[in-house]
């Protein structure tokens, strides 16, 4: 146990209370379970609309309220939760207890509880976790409450919660101590409950469309499928270096080859990149692949899935993020990357036919590029600098240059471009989709070009995955595939300003002890 001399007086008082309980053979940490019959929400939800109206009218109609209260009035219930406030304490005390659904008031009376138990009740601290049994009733002010018959201390809080009125406002501390953040900020708890519902709704939609959820390796010898720098580690048992996956793509495509025609995976991927409001090195990605369709099929799926999830979780297809309304109910806009650059930068890449012309256009418009960049790379740089921020309403940006799309089918009528789209909302990339490249000869050439870029210093370039190449040579059907950023989707649907607000435990720099 910590040296008591190093503890503040407040912390020592709580430990002294615990010692007293232990000496009385009432150690709360020896209790293994508590039989709860209702949550706070279940109790409140059992009041009818008529009862709710009556309880708003105040003390002058108390008898009328009592005469017409719902079937839960007078019922004995048991609840459990954390003490969030206390008042009174003469012969009557009031506490508010918080559980997963919210808070409910407990009315504790000395005459009902008995003197000894009431004295123990008065020693409880804010933050303690208790169980209580009693009768549901409505106070004179119309608050649904429980008239307590028994109280059980289930866990002693040895550290005080943040002060009620100031709460937990330090952002860094909130992320590091999410457990306290969830206790003190109900909107934070609501965000993560909503996140869970979003993911459940995605699964429900895809399962209903005949997709099969699968799991693929996180530790891989070749981290491909995306342009990103991987984390590296060493597996002692095999004495081999491994990487944490940066994408789900190459293993899921192996399953398409194997005959699992509609597959998806929701899982963590890892990219050794920076931290900002939209990036965390560990994040949740969903990828899905469907045989016998193309990127147009992926557009239709994306549009329908986003509508389904918003309607099911939010009850509307209109969402508001940072004061901006985005309408998922309308048909999503579709525009090529070339047309987007022409619209917002005034540069028509259909009229640019060489790398020299692309570089000249970039110089004229102050677009920075590197020596290794080709014409398609420069088109993408134009898009990022001039067009991306304008993609506020749901928009599919289509037909990317081949240089930035090593796993995508070429457009048959224009092989400089590929059948790919990125889905944008609020100026953010929300998803990335292809008509998947299934030509093993073409794929090997693409991998070769990627390895040349790697040799020139591009740490995000792919290397050839020979086992994946073997799978392609076995034969993969025409396939549409897409990757969704689940965290960004949750940010938009919960109006959260940063990715850390939708990650329960975001990556943080370790503090010195």
N, C-alpha and C positions, 0 to 999 in steps of 0.2 A: 504494500500500500504506500501511496505517496507520503512523503514526510509532511506531517500536519503543519509544521512551522512554515512550510512554503505555500500553504493554502490560504486563500483569503478567508475572512471571517464568514462570509456568506457561504462559501463552499464547505467550510468546516461544519457549519450548522446543519447542512444537508447530510453530511456523512455521520454526524452525531445522531441525527434522526434515524438513519439506517441502522446504526449500532444499537440504538434503543429497541428498534423492531427486532433485530436479530437476538438480542438478549431476552425478549419476550416470546421467542420462538415464532415470530411473525415475519420472517425474512421473505419479502415479496419475490425475490429471485428464485425461491423454491417452488413457486406456483407454476404449474406446467400448462394449464389451460383455463379458459373461462367460457362458459356456455352463454353465448349471445343469441338473443332471439330476433333482434331488429337492429338496423343501422338508423342513424338520425334521419336519413332521407326516407327510409321505409316508413318510419313513424309519421313524418310530416306528409308524405304522399298518400297516406291512408285517410287523410281528412278530405272530405268532399268539398266541392267548390262552394256550396252553401255554407259549410262550416267556416271556410276561409273568409267569406264575406262577413260572417257574424263576428269572427274574432277580431276584425278590424274596427269594430264599433266601440270598443272600450268598456270601462267598468259599469256604465249605467245599464248595460244589457247582459250582465254576467249571468243572471239566472236564466234568461232566455237562451243564452249560449249553452249553458250547461244542460238545458232541457233538450236541445236539438243537436248536441255534438255527435260526431260520427261514431262508428262502431268501435274504434280504438279507445275512445274516452272511457276511462275506468279500467281498461285492460292492464294486466300486469305484464311488463316487458323487462328485458335485461339488455343493457347497452354497454359498450366498452369504448374507451378512447382516452385522449390526452387532455388534462386540465389546461384550459387556455385562459381562464379568468376566475376570480373568486371575489365574493363580496358578502356583507352581512357578518355572521359568525357569532352573534349573541346567542339567542336560542334558535335562530333560523339562519341558514346559509344558502347562498346560490353559487353554483359553479357552471361554467359552460365547458362541455366536453366535445372535442373534435374527433371525428372519425373520417372515413373515406368519403362520405357524402356531405359533410359539413359539420355544423355544430348543433347541439341541443342543450337546453338548460335543465339542470338538476336542482330540485327544491329539497333541501335537507333540513329536517326539523328535529330538534333535540328530543322532543316527546316521542317521536316515532322511532328514532334510531337508538335511543337509550343513551345515558350519560357517558358511559365509557367509550362507546363507539363514536359518539359525537365529538368527544375530546380528541380522539384519534383523527377524526375527519378534519378537525380544525388545524392539525399539524401537517396536513397535506400541502404540497407546494405546487405552484404553476409548473407544468411540465411533467408531473407525475402521471402515470397511466393507471387508470382505475376501471373497474367494472361496477355497475350499479344495477339494482333491481328495484322496480317500483311501479306505481300506477300513473298512467298517462292522464294528464288533465290540462286545462287551459287557465293561465293566470288571469288576474283582473285586467291586465294590460293586453290580453289577447295572445300571449306567447305560449305556444305548445311546449309543455314541460313534462318532467317526470317527478312525481312525489316519491322520494327514495325510501325504501324499506331497509336495504342493506347496501353497504359499499365495501369493495375489496380492492386493496392496493395491489396492483399487478406488476408494477415496475417503478422503482424509485429513480427520479431524475436527479443526478448528482451535479449537473451543470445547468445553470439557469438559461432560459431562452432569452433572445434579445428583448429589449424593453418594448412594450406593447406599441406605443404610439410612434416610435421611430422605426421599429421593425428591423428587417435585415436589408439595408440599402446599399452596402458596399458590394459592387458587382463582382469583383474578384473573389471576395469571401463567399458570396452566394454560389458561385460555380464550384469552389473548393469544398464547401459544406452544403451540398445539395440537400442533404437530409434535414438541415435546419431551414433551408429555403422553402422546402415543401411544407414544413410545419407552419411557417409564418406567413407565406404568401399563397393564398388560395388560387390566384390566377395562374401561378406556376404549376400547382398540382393539376389544375384544369387543363393546362397546355399538354401535359404528359398523358393525361387520360385521353385527351383528344388524339394525340399522336398514336396511341395504341389502337384507337378506333379507326384511324386512317389506314393503318397497316392491315387491320382485320378486314376492312372494307375492300382494300386492294386484293387481298387473298380471296375473299368471297367472290369478287367479280371475276377474277381469272379462273378460279376453280369452276365457276359457272359456265365459263367459255371453253371448258375442256382442257385447261392447262394442268400440267403435273408439276408440283413443287418438288425441287430436288436440292441436294447439298453437294458442293464440290470443294476441293482442297483449298485451305488458306495458305499452307506452306507449299511452295512450288519451286521447282528448279529453274523455270523460265517464266518470269513475270511479264506476260504480254497481254495484248488486247486493248491497250490504251497508251497514250503518250504521257508517261509519268515516271518519276524516279522512285524505285522501290526501296523499302527497308530490307536490309540484309542480315542474316543470322547464320549460325552454324549448328548443325545437328550432330552431336557428339557420337551417337550410336553408329551412324553411318560414316562419320568423318567427312561430311559433305556440306558445302555451303548451300543454303536455301534462301528464298526471298518470301516476303509476305505478299500475297496477291494484290495487284493494282486493279484488277478487273475480274469479271466472272466469265468472260466471253469464250475463251478457247476450250474450256472444259464443257460448257453448255453446248457448243457446236459439235463436240465429239458425241454428245448424246443424240443430237439430231442425226448424225451419221448412223448411230446405233439403232435408229428407228423410233425413238421417243419424239414424236412429231411436234408436240407443243409443251415446252418446258419453261420454268422460271425459277429464279432463286432470289431471295431477299437476304442479304448478308453484309457483313463488314468487309471493307477493302481498306488498303493502307497505302498512302502515298507520301513520300518523304518531301513534303512541300511546306510552304509557309502557313501561318495562321492569320486569318482575317475574319470578317463578319460572315463570309460564305464558305470558308475553307477550314477544315479540321483534318489533321493527318489520318485519322481513323473515322470513317463515316459509313453510312448505310447506303448501299446501292442495290437496285433491283434490275436484273437483266432478264429478258425473255426472248425466246426464239420460236418461230412457227414455220414449219415446212410448207412449201407450196404457196407462199405469198411473198410480197415485196414491200418496199418502203411505203407505198401507198396504203397497204393493209395495216402497217404499223401506225400510220397517221390516223386511220379510222379507229383503231384500237385505243390509241392515246386519247383521242377526243372523247370517246364513249366512256373510258375508264375515269378520266378526270371529272366528267359530269356526274357519273355514278357516285364517286367518292364524296364530292362536294354536297350533293343532294342528301346522301345518306348520313354524313357526319354533321354537316352544318344546316341542313334543311333548306338550302338554296344553292343555285348555281352562280349567284353573284357574290363575289368575295371582295373584301376591302383590305388592302395592305398599305399601311402608312398613309391612309387617307385617299388612296387611289382605288377606284372600283374597276374590277376586271370581270367580264361577263363570260362564264364558261358555257352559257346557254346558247350563245350565237355560234354559227359556223366559224371555226378557227381560220384565220388568214393563212394563205400559202403564197410564198414568194421565193424566187431563186436568190442565191447569194449574189449573183451578178446583178440582178435587178435591184436588190437592196442597196448595193454599193452605188449603182447608178442613181438611185433615188436620193440617197442621203449624202453622197460624196461628189456626185456629178461626174463620175468617171465610169466610162463604159468599157468593161474588160472584153466585151465582144469585139471591140476595135483595137485591142492590144494583142499583138500576135507574137511578141518575142520577150525574152527576159529583159533585154535592154530597154524596151518600151515600158515595161512594168516598173523597172527601177527609175526611169525618168519620171513617170507619173508619181511614184512614191516620193521622190526628191521634191517635186513641185508642190505636193500636198503635205510635206513634212511628216511622212510616215517612215519611221525608223525600221530598217531591216538589216539582216546580217548577210555576209558574203555567200553563205551556203543556201540562202533562201532562193527558191525558184519562183516562177510566175504565179503558180497557185498559192504559194505561201504568202506572197505579197497581196494577192486578192483577199486572203483571209485577214491579213493585218489591216487592210482598208476596212473590211467589215467590222472588225473589233473596234477600230478607232472612230468610225463615223456612223455606223448603222445600229450596232448592238443596243445602245441605250434607248433607241426608239421602239424596240420590240416590247411594248408594254402589254397590250392585249394579247391573248393566246395566238401565237404565230408559229407556223412551220417554215423555217428557212431551209431551202432545198438546194440540191445539186452542187455539192462542194467540189473544189478542185481535187484531182487525184493525188497530188503531192501530200495532202494532209489526211488522206483516207486510205491507209494501207490494207484494210480488210474489206473493202467495199467494191461491189460490181461497177464496172464502167457503164456509162450511158451508151447504148448501142449507136445512137446517132451523133454522139459527141464525146469521144473517148478521153478528152482532157478533163472531163467531169465525171462524177460518180453518182449513183442513186443513193443519196444520203440526205437526211435532214437533221437539224437541231430544232428542238421545241423550246420556244422562249415565252416567258411571262415576266412582267416587271423589269425588262431588260436583262433578265438572268437566263442562262441556259438551264433548262429543266430536264431535258432528255436528249439523247443522241441515238439515231437509228439508221440502219442500212438495209438495202438489198444486199444480202451477204455474198461475199465473193466465194464461189465454190469451185473455181477453176484452179487446180493445184499448180499448174504451170505458171499462170499469172501470179498466183500467191507467192510462189518462190521468188519470182522477180521482184515483187513488192518487198519481201523480207530482205532481199539482197540490197535494195535501195535504202532500206532502213539501217542496215548494218554499215553502209557507207556513211550515212549521217552520223551514226554512233562513232565511227572512226574520226569524224570531223569535229567531235566534241559535243554532240547532242545527247545528253545523258537520259533524255526521255524517249529515245528511239528504241524500237523493238529489235530483238534478235530472232533468228530463225528457230522455230520450235519444230524439231524433226518429227516428234510423235504426232503433233497436230497435222503436219504435212502428210504423214502416213494416213491419218484419218481422212483427209481430203482426197487422197488418191484412192481410197476405198470407195469414195463417192458420197457427196452430200447433195441432197435435193435443193432446188431453188428455195431460199429461206429468207424471211424477214426477221430482223432482230432489233432490239432497242434496249438502252440502259436508262433508267430513271434515277435521279437524285432524290432519294426519299426524304432526306433532311431538308432540302430546299422546298420540297412540296409541303412538308409540315410547317416550315416557316411561313409560307404564303397562307396556308389554310388556318393558321393560328395567329396571324398578324404579329409574328415574333421578329424583332429587329436583327437578331444575329443567330448564326448556326448554333452557338453555345446555348442559346435559350431553348433549343429543342433537343439537345443532347444531355442526358441525365448527368453524365460525368465527362465533360469535355477535357481535351488534353491541356494540361497546365504545366508551367515550369515548376519543378520541385522546389519547395522552400527549404532553406537551411534550417536544420533543427537546432 
